Amino acid sequence: MKGTVGLFDSGLGGLITARYLHQLRPDLSLLYYGDTAHLPYGDKSPAQIRAYTREIVSFLVEKGAEAIVIACNTASAVAHEVAVEAAQGLPVFDAIQPALARLLNSTPATIGIIGTYTTITSGVYRDPLREAGYLVQERPTPLLVPMIEEGWLDHPATHATIETYLSALGEIDTLLLACTHYPLIEPAIRRYYQTTGKPVQILSTARLLAEAVATTLPRAEDLSPPSLQIWVSDPNPRFQALAERFWGTALPIMPASTSPTALAKSPAP
Amino acid sequence: MKGTVGLFDSGLGGLITARYLHQLRPDLSLLYYGDTAHLPYGDKSPAQIRAYTREIVSFLVEKGAEAIVIACNTASAVAHEVAVEAAQGLPVFDAIQPALARLLNSTPATIGIIGTYTTITSGVYRDPLREAGYLVQERPTPLLVPMIEEGWLDHPATHATIETYLSALGEIDTLLLACTHYPLIEPAIRRYYQTTGKPVQILSTARLLAEAVATTLPRAEDLSPPSLQIWVSDPNPRFQALAERFWGTALPIMPASTSPTALAKSPAP
């Protein structure tokens, strides 16, 4: 394996997973596709999301990906099989399996799950956990993504929103953040649970996914320096600021219409 | 004129305009198209929004619309000309002209404008008003739509968000709500200005648009009872609840699968 991994998400939130992966495995080169023309996936139908996924995975394979990472919870929930088909035998990681594996190997009393409407109503986390005998409380939390994208990580509105959303879950001892973006407000979530006085373990699908990819893929054999390339399907100046928020430093973003020969490799982050 | 008006929006927020229009002109039959497969338009590029607009207007014309109402501020900002082309000589109303006409015929000292990123950065309100000598303060307020769609019209998070957004405008004497959804939080906005102690006139593009259509179109000649038909490009159970929130009563919603298939944009990168 040369060490090239293709990740995608409906937008740029998957860069948080990419960032975790880069921290854990700086030897890997990352190809990232943000389907900004169709975000947010959380409001789209499963059929629509499957159609987008098929095209994006084919694009990443064509660009040289040797493994595919579905960094989007919503797409993971409804389009894993389509991604496997389009990946032509390459390994496919989704955001759900690592989180389920972790939870099913632990002994929480009651698990809380928050995510988009599509992720929550799909039952991808809830159903296997309940079948295994766990108590599950869940809630769609659609305001958290736009708040994070607004940069309001410690704003009174964010704290009020978190309080309404999390108090509705009742008593839990483990909370699963089932959306790429949510790690950025983990401090605000921790603060809420400090006010309740009940310790809650917080897990994020983004970090568990990055850990699964990092521990599964072999060491890169390519001797050229690792790189990060980012494409978006609908270029928009605002995405530049968002990408920097999610990745932590400035990043060049290419429109997906760019021809392969015109692609300039970005410096390693 | 038989009295059939075609309205569209990126989602279902335009039903607020439709509702105002129905209150003012109960003789009209309304055709409504919610492009839920591509919402929110506020994050999309102008070229993308123009492509959607062309298809939707053609669909409404085919369904018998005798006038077209662009109930979406974002589409009004970037796709009026495309709508006129696709409307084949039918009158086209957009959300911008009625609001500009009203403001340019009044004497506000300082006008505040709030709306989506695309609407605000397009300058469609700001530029003509500044050219006419008005002082304008504006700000994109992207969290308000998801809060309204969550039904949080009087929630602490909504009040905290409104305070941050509106205080950033500084001192104004007129506020233009340049987004379909915003009339639903007009009471919360009024409450904010009561706390500041400074009276502010609040105008909404949705209401001004409905008034312009209502006063322009001739009396319907059709003797059959007026009706309301709603299509969405991506059916989703959640839209049912949203439609009822925006229209005020239960509503049947049809999938637009009978519509031009080109409406679902190919995801090919």
Interface residues (C-beta under 8 A of the other chain):
Chain A: Y33 D35 T36 A37 H38 L39 D43 K44 S45 Q48 A51 Y52 R54 E55 I56 F59 Y117 P142 L143 P146 M147 E149 E150 W152 H155 P156 A157 T158 A160 T161 T164 W231 S233 D234 P235 N236 R238 A256 S257
Chain B: T36 A37 H38 L39 D43 K44 S45 Q48 Y117 P142 L143 P146 M147 E149 E150 W152 H155 P156 A157 T158 A160 T161 T164 D234 P235 N236 R238 A264 K265 S266 P267 A268 P269
